[in-house]
Amino acid sequence: MTELFSAAVLLVLIMDPLGNLPIFMSVLKHIDPKRRRVIIIRELLIALVIMLLFLFTGEKMLAFLNLRAETVSISGGIILFLIAIKMIFPSPESTTSGLPAGEEPFLVPLAIPLLAGPSLLATLMLMSHQYPGDMGMLIIALFIAWGITAAILMMSGLFLRLLGAKGVNALERLMGLILIMIATQMFLDGIRAYLKL
């Protein structure tokens, strides 16, 4: 139960729904509110399929690419650390979508890399390697994290009204601090495992 909770919390932190709220809103601001809801659901489902794919094939991918779990842990920790730094110290251009006004996003940038980014996919591959006999627990943790993220993004307007821009920024920075600690732990675990070989 503790492992399930820890895995779900880690995945929610990496997905960073609160941090992604302003980006989602800026990407979809020119689209009709009803259509916006359909797009969010579609992008969430695409991201979920990609996440499940990496969770189920993570072990095989590692074997095919001849990568050790320590390598994924160290590289995942570095990517996570860089993402956490951006969460704490965001750049003004990080909220720009790069899409022309009125154009509907598909796959990029909402599903990938905002929801199913490289750090999340690396984490899922690592989890599938660490808990090969607990795939059911990992699937439940992923669905819990995805469900929380989906709920927050579906109520994006409400959250932005309640928290305001400053509240969202403060929460994102707090998540960034927690993520830095998790990233450092992942990196150290990878180094420790590598040195034991």
C-alpha positions in Angstrom: 0.0 0.0 0.0 2.9 2.4 0.9 4.6 1.5 -2.4 1.3 2.2 -4.3 0.9 5.6 -2.7 4.6 6.5 -3.2 4.4 5.5 -6.9 1.2 7.4 -7.5 2.5 10.6 -5.7 5.8 10.4 -7.7 3.9 10.1 -11.0 1.5 13.0 -10.2 4.5 15.2 -9.3 6.2 14.3 -12.6 3.0 14.9 -14.6 2.8 18.2 -12.8 -0.9 19.0 -13.6 -0.9 22.3 -11.6 2.3 23.4 -13.3 0.8 22.5 -16.7 -2.5 24.4 -16.1 -1.3 27.8 -17.4 0.3 26.1 -20.5 -2.9 24.1 -21.3 -4.9 27.3 -20.9 -2.6 29.3 -23.2 -2.5 26.6 -25.9 -6.3 26.2 -25.8 -7.4 29.8 -25.2 -8.5 30.4 -28.8 -10.6 27.3 -29.0 -14.3 27.1 -28.1 -14.8 25.9 -24.4 -16.9 22.8 -25.5 -14.2 21.8 -28.0 -11.5 22.5 -25.4 -13.0 19.8 -23.1 -12.9 17.3 -26.0 -9.3 18.1 -26.8 -8.2 17.8 -23.2 -9.9 14.3 -22.9 -8.3 13.2 -26.2 -4.8 14.3 -25.2 -5.2 12.7 -21.8 -6.2 9.4 -23.4 -3.3 9.5 -25.9 -0.9 10.2 -23.1 -2.3 7.3 -21.0 -1.8 4.8 -24.0 1.8 6.0 -24.4 2.4 5.6 -20.6 0.9 2.1 -20.5 3.0 1.1 -23.5 6.2 2.2 -21.8 5.1 0.5 -18.5 4.5 -2.8 -20.2 7.4 -2.8 -22.6 9.9 -1.0 -20.4 11.8 -4.2 -19.4 11.9 -5.3 -23.1 13.1 -1.9 -24.2 15.9 -1.9 -21.7 17.0 -5.4 -22.9 16.7 -4.4 -26.6 18.7 -1.2 -26.2 21.2 -3.1 -23.9 20.6 -0.6 -21.1 20.9 -1.3 -17.4 18.4 -0.1 -14.9 21.1 2.1 -13.3 21.6 4.0 -16.5 17.8 4.7 -16.7 17.8 5.7 -13.0 20.8 8.1 -13.4 19.5 9.7 -16.7 15.9 9.8 -15.4 17.2 11.6 -12.3 19.1 14.1 -14.3 16.1 14.8 -16.6 13.8 15.1 -13.6 16.2 17.5 -11.9 16.3 19.7 -15.0 12.5 19.7 -15.1 12.3 20.5 -11.4 14.7 23.5 -11.8 12.4 24.8 -14.6 9.4 24.5 -12.3 11.2 26.5 -9.6 12.7 29.0 -12.0 10.3 29.2 -15.0 11.4 31.2 -18.0 8.8 33.6 -19.6 8.8 31.7 -22.9 8.1 28.3 -21.3 4.3 29.0 -21.5 4.2 29.7 -25.2 2.7 26.9 -27.3 4.3 27.7 -30.7 0.9 27.1 -32.3 -0.8 29.6 -34.6 -4.0 31.2 -33.0 -7.0 28.9 -33.4 -5.0 25.8 -34.5 -6.0 22.7 -32.6 -3.1 20.9 -30.9 -2.8 17.1 -31.6 -0.3 14.9 -29.7 2.2 17.7 -29.3 2.6 19.7 -27.0 -0.2 18.5 -24.7 0.0 14.7 -24.7 3.8 14.7 -25.4 5.9 16.2 -23.7 3.6 17.9 -21.2 1.8 14.8 -19.9 3.9 11.9 -21.1 7.4 13.5 -21.1 10.8 11.9 -21.2 11.2 11.9 -17.4 7.8 10.2 -16.8 8.5 7.5 -19.5 12.0 6.9 -18.0 10.4 6.6 -14.6 7.8 4.1 -15.9 10.5 2.0 -17.5 12.5 2.0 -14.3 9.4 1.1 -12.2 8.6 -1.9 -14.5 12.2 -3.1 -14.0 12.2 -2.5 -10.2 8.8 -4.2 -9.6 8.4 -6.9 -12.2 6.1 -8.9 -10.0 3.9 -5.9 -9.0 2.7 -4.8 -12.4 -0.9 -4.6 -11.1 0.2 -2.2 -8.4 2.0 -0.1 -11.0 -1.0 0.0 -13.3 -3.2 1.1 -10.3 -0.7 3.8 -9.3 -0.5 5.1 -12.9 -4.3 5.2 -13.2 -4.6 7.1 -9.9 -2.0 9.6 -11.0 -3.6 9.9 -14.4 -7.0 10.3 -12.8 -5.8 13.1 -10.5 -4.1 14.8 -13.4 -7.2 14.5 -15.6 -9.5 15.9 -12.8 -7.2 18.9 -12.3 -6.9 19.6 -16.1 -10.7 19.2 -16.7 -11.3 21.8 -13.9 -8.6 24.0 -15.1 -10.8 27.1 -15.3 -11.9 26.6 -11.7 -8.4 26.0 -10.3 -7.0 29.1 -12.0 -9.9 31.2 -10.6 -9.4 29.8 -7.1 -5.7 29.9 -6.9 -4.9 32.7 -9.2 -1.7 33.0 -11.2 0.4 33.5 -8.0 -1.2 30.5 -6.3 -0.5 28.2 -9.2 3.1 29.5 -9.4 3.7 28.9 -5.7 2.3 25.4 -5.9 4.5 24.6 -8.9 7.6 25.8 -7.1 6.7 23.6 -4.1 6.3 20.6 -6.4 9.6 21.5 -8.0 11.3 21.4 -4.6 9.9 17.9 -3.9 10.8 16.7 -7.4 14.4 17.9 -6.9 14.6 15.6 -3.8 13.1 12.7 -5.7 15.5 13.3 -8.7 18.5 13.4 -6.4 17.4 10.1 -4.8 16.9 8.5 -8.2 20.4 9.6 -9.3 22.0 8.4 -6.0 20.2 5.0 -6.3 21.5 4.6 -9.8 25.1 5.5 -8.7 24.9 3.1 -5.8 23.6 0.3 -7.9 26.3 0.9 -10.5 29.1 0.9 -7.9 27.9 -2.4 -6.5 28.4 -4.1 -9.9 
